[in-house]
């Protein structure tokens, strides 16, 4: 009995030490997964526009307190059809409005001082043309869009940013709660 009690005590102590590390790893995984899913959805939408040789929209729907639905709106109708690819971004990591994540000055500097337009945090769409470039008002856009991902209740695990440049290329950035941003891919 004594050996069992000592073994159980050692096991409980080791578990208590490991749980915070496991939780940190799990939350980091959730942030990375959400950023990757947003990036993949943007890439798929861009690919569909090029493949179909027509304009295709990336659509975001959702908001405060509800999950975000993101995906490809093939006919740019502003709503998802049953056969269009879509994903739910919900749980710990969600799309954040501007002002919640650290200042994007490091991202802007790395992109030549360009101004960034936050697309996360509000419903909307982005239109890709047949070449895969972003269109705004019928013209090729010069705007750089950013999607911030993180937790609205717990900044301890940091933030992710998915950056969409006018050519259609996508970058993923990471930052701890206080910044600064660093490019991951």
N, C-alpha and C positions, 0 to 999 in steps of 0.2 A: 504494500500500500504506500509506503514511504517513497519508494522508487517511482511509482505512478504519479504521486503528488508532485515530486520534484520535476519529473518529465513534463507534466502538464503546466507547471509554473514556468519552466523554460520556454515551452511552446507559446504560452500566452505573452511572455515578455518579447519574444522574437516577432510575434504577430503585431504587437503594439508598436514595435519599431518600424515594421515594414509597411503598415497601412498608410501613413502619410505619403510615403514615396510612391506607393501604388496609386493613390488618389491623384497625385500630381501628374504622374505618367498618363493616367486615364483621361484627365481633363485636357492635357496637352494633345493627346490623340484626338479627342473630340474637336478641338480647335483646328488641328491640321486636316482632319477629315472634312469638316465643313468648308474650309478654304479650297480643298482639292475638288470637292463636289461643285462649288460655284465655278471654279476655273474650268473643270471638265464640261459643265453645261454651256459655258460661253464658247469653248472650243468646238463643241458639237454643233452649236447653232451657227457659228462661222463656217464650219465645214459644210453644213447643209446648204447654206447660201451659195457657196462655191459649187457644190455638187449639183444643185438644181439650177444653177445659173440664173438666180432670181433673188429678190430681197427676202430675207427671213429675219424675224425678230426674236430677241431674247426677252422674256417676260418675267416680271417679279410681281407677286401678289401676296399680301399678308399685312402684318402690322403688329402694333403694340399688343402684347399678350397673346397673340395667335401665331401659329407657325407660318413660315414663309414658304410659298410654293414658287419655284423657279423652273424655267425650262424653255423649250423651243416653241414659238408660236409661228407655225409655217406660213400662215396667210396674213400675219400681222393684224389680226382681228381684235386683239386686246383681251382675248379669253383663250383658255386652253381647250382644245378638242380632245376627245377620248383617245385618239390615236397619236397625239403629240407627246413627245418625251418631256417628262416633268419630274421634279424631285421635291421633297419636303425638307426644309431646314428648320429643325425644332430642337428643343431641349436646352442643354447648357449653352451651346454655341449658337448664336443667331446673328442675323444681319443687323448692324447698328447704324444709327444716324450719325451725321458728322458732329464733332464736338465731344463724343464719348471716348473715342480712342485717342492716343497721344497725337500731338501735332505732326502732320505729314511733311514737315519741312525737309527731312532727310530724303524722302521719296521725291519731292519736288526738285531738290538740288541734284539728285542723281539723274533726273530726267531733263536736265538743262534749265532748271528754273521754271518749268511749266506749271501752270495753275491746275489744280485737280478739282474735279466735280464729283461730289459724293452721290452715288446712285443707290446705295443701301439705305435702309431706313424709311423708304417711301415706295409706293407702288410705281411701276413704270416699265418702260421697255427700251431696248437698244436695237437699232436696225442695222443689219449687215447687208452690204450690197453683194452682187454676184462675184466680185473680186475678193470679198472677205474684209473690206474696209468698212468703217463705221459711217453711217449716213445720219445727218441731222438736218431736217428741213430740206431734203433733196440734195444737199451738198455733202461732199466728203468732210467729215468732222475734223477739227483740229483740237478737240477737247480730249483730255485724258480723264477717264472715269475710274473711280475707285470704289470698291465694296469693302466695308469694314466688317470684320467678324470677331465676335467675342461674347462675353457674358455681360448682361446689363446689371447683374447683382454681385458679381465677383471678378474684380480685375486682377486678382493675384496671379492668374495663369497667363496673363498677357493678351495680346491681340494679333490678328492676322489681317492682312490687306491683300485683296486681289486687284491688281491694276491692269486696266485695259487701255492700251495706247491706240491712237487713231488707225494705225495700219491693221489692227486686229490682234496684235501680239499680246500675250498675257504674262504678267509677272506676279509672283507671290512674295509678300514681305511679312516679316514678323517683328514684334516689339514687345518688350516687357511693359508692365503697367505704366512706368514713367518714361518710356521711350529709351533710346532712339530706334528708328526703324532700320532693319537690315534685310537685304534681298535674299530670299531663299532660292528661288528659281525664276 
